[in-house]
Amino acid sequence: MGKWFSLVVSLVDILPTVTDVLGIETPPDVDGQSLLALAEDEIAPAGRAFGQHHNQKTIRTDRWRLFSYGTGDPPLLYDLASDRRAIKRVVNAHEDVAAELEGELDTFFETDRAGWNMQFESLGEHGTT
């Protein structure tokens, strides 16, 4: 009953999964992918999860977690293969990884998901319009 995955998925995958299970069409403006096909071994996961909270943006892979604050300060990078709780910052030892992940993060929010930024900017202090 059920399966255990050690793969990267995101909360935005919940709605497409629910609509898939219910057999209804997912609205076209919804991000994410259904995890039902993943559970049935028909597709591979995206391999990346993105998040944003105020100025903080994050990208998560199977090995790395990077936080960027958009302030010009160095990002926070964690190696989840050796530090599952993300306690030890490793950006100085892996500057190349940090630069690559920051590039992916910038591309995601500036190009692929610009609507996220507009949506968050339109919300009030407590997440209401």
Solvent accessible surface area in square Angstrom, and as a share of the most:
residue,aa,sasa,rsa
1,M,246,1.10
2,G,75,0.72
3,K,117,0.49
4,W,225,0.79
5,F,73,0.30
6,S,98,0.63
7,L,78,0.39
8,V,14,0.08
9,V,65,0.37
10,S,25,0.16
11,L,153,0.76
12,V,56,0.32
13,D,9,0.05
14,I,94,0.48
15,L,84,0.42
16,P,7,0.04
17,T,27,0.16
18,V,70,0.40
19,T,8,0.04
20,D,61,0.32
21,V,96,0.55
22,L,118,0.59
23,G,67,0.65
24,I,102,0.52
25,E,153,0.69
26,T,42,0.24
27,P,61,0.38
28,P,135,0.85
29,D,124,0.64
30,V,43,0.24
31,D,39,0.20
32,G,36,0.34
33,Q,58,0.26
34,S,23,0.15
35,L,35,0.17
36,L,55,0.27
37,A,22,0.17
38,L,10,0.05
39,A,36,0.28
40,E,94,0.42
41,D,112,0.58
42,E,120,0.54
43,I,70,0.36
44,A,80,0.62
45,P,33,0.21
46,A,82,0.64
47,G,25,0.24
48,R,86,0.31
49,A,15,0.11
50,F,40,0.17
51,G,18,0.17
52,Q,37,0.16
53,H,119,0.53
54,H,142,0.63
55,N,108,0.56
56,Q,51,0.23
57,K,50,0.21
58,T,12,0.07
59,I,0,0.00
60,R,55,0.20
61,T,4,0.03
62,D,102,0.53
63,R,102,0.37
64,W,27,0.09
65,R,75,0.27
66,L,0,0.00
67,F,33,0.14
68,S,17,0.11
69,Y,82,0.31
70,G,76,0.73
71,T,89,0.52
72,G,80,0.77
73,D,100,0.52
74,P,98,0.61
75,P,15,0.09
76,L,34,0.17
77,L,0,0.00
78,Y,18,0.07
79,D,11,0.06
80,L,9,0.04
81,A,72,0.56
82,S,97,0.62
83,D,25,0.13
84,R,159,0.58
85,R,195,0.71
86,A,33,0.25
87,I,110,0.56
88,K,140,0.60
89,R,156,0.57
90,V,22,0.13
91,V,25,0.14
92,N,131,0.67
93,A,80,0.62
94,H,52,0.23
95,E,113,0.51
96,D,107,0.55
97,V,30,0.17
98,A,4,0.03
99,A,66,0.51
100,E,111,0.50
101,L,5,0.02
102,E,53,0.24
103,G,36,0.35
104,E,50,0.23
105,L,2,0.01
106,D,77,0.40
107,T,71,0.41
108,F,23,0.10
109,F,1,0.01
110,E,125,0.56
111,T,99,0.57
112,D,79,0.41
113,R,78,0.28
114,A,43,0.34
115,G,38,0.36
116,W,39,0.14
117,N,33,0.17
118,M,128,0.57
119,Q,104,0.46
120,F,84,0.35
121,E,142,0.64
122,S,73,0.47
123,L,60,0.30
124,G,38,0.37
125,E,153,0.68
126,H,158,0.70
127,G,43,0.42
128,T,90,0.52
129,T,147,0.86
